[in-house]
Amino acid sequence: MAERTGGEWRGSPLDAGGIDPYGIKEIIVEYDTGDEEILKPRLGDEYGAYELQQAAAYLGTLAGELRRSGGVSP
């Protein structure tokens, strides 16, 4: 993670949270209704950079849909 002038930083959201992006085998989304959705990588046992980026895009879309439907507060 590189600090830039003006307080901007450059890097991944994983860098900011101290999460190790290696070894992620599944992503679990739990809803208030008790339902859950399990996302697993298609190309191997663990997420690679591309699949992790695609999962993040999907989660961003899901969050937007939930906000529009009134299911999540901003």
VENLIN-V773892 format. One record per residue. N is the residue number from 1. PHI is phi as a letter, one per 30 degrees, with the letter a starting at -180 (* if undefined). Layout:
# VENLIN-V773892
((N:PHI) (N:PHI))
This chain:
# VENLIN-V773892
((1:*) (2:c) (3:d) (4:c) (5:d) (6:i) (7:i) (8:d) (9:b) (10:b) (11:l) (12:c) (13:e) (14:d) (15:d) (16:d) (17:c) (18:i) (19:c) (20:d) (21:d) (22:c) (23:j) (24:d) (25:c) (26:a) (27:b) (28:c) (29:c) (30:c) (31:c) (32:d) (33:d) (34:j) (35:d) (36:b) (37:b) (38:c) (39:c) (40:b) (41:d) (42:c) (43:c) (44:a) (45:d) (46:b) (47:d) (48:c) (49:e) (50:d) (51:d) (52:d) (53:d) (54:d) (55:d) (56:d) (57:d) (58:d) (59:d) (60:d) (61:d) (62:d) (63:d) (64:d) (65:d) (66:d) (67:d) (68:d) (69:d) (70:i) (71:d) (72:b) (73:d) (74:d))
